[in-house]
Amino acid sequence: MQYIGDGPRTSEEVRAGLEHVIKHYEKHGFTFGALIEKESHQCIGQAGLLHLAADDTQPDIEVGYRLARDKWSKGYATEITQEIIKWGFAHLPIKKLVAVIRPENEKSRHVLEKVGMHYVGRDKYHHHEVARYEIEKNQIVLDAIEIVPATLPDWPLIQNMARFYVYDMTRFFGFHEGWE
């Protein structure tokens, strides 16, 4: 709890928090849940989605996780955060997800960047300064795409696109004789 809220919570605060996430789930169909380690069947933390600052009058939905200290640096945070993001974009009518962390929390910063979240600045969360990260849903609106014929002035752009294509494809074909 070093980087979460004001640290360890009292029994009353834990009970109030549980009641809040249960109500959030009943109202929205998502919330934080327990993380159970497959091998040991032990609860090792919690993770999920929740309206930012527990305020469902605003649109931002937060990705969050908490792990027991002995489970840090095992890849769990990265794995669960990736799955939460996938689930959120697949099941909720949203275009982005956010995460807030204490600026000094290097491990969580690394996890968020590893899963594709981008730092967008500092913010206040309750009474703490936080670093805010966001990830947008990768969605192409096919109705917004227009195909236009290339013209001679487009030649340098097409040349550059072809170079990038060849560069990208070298990892698949670069080992074949004659590819060079």
Secondary structure, DSSP 8 states (H G I E B T S, - for coil): -TTSTTSS--HHHHHHHHHHHHHHHHHHS--EEEEE-TTT--EEEEEEEEEGGG-TTS--EEEEEEE-GGGTTSSHHHHHHHHHHHHHHHHSS-SEEEEEE-TT-HHHHHHHHHTT-EEEEEEEETTEEEEEEEEE-----GGG-------GGGHHHHHHHHHHHHHHHHHHHTTSTT--
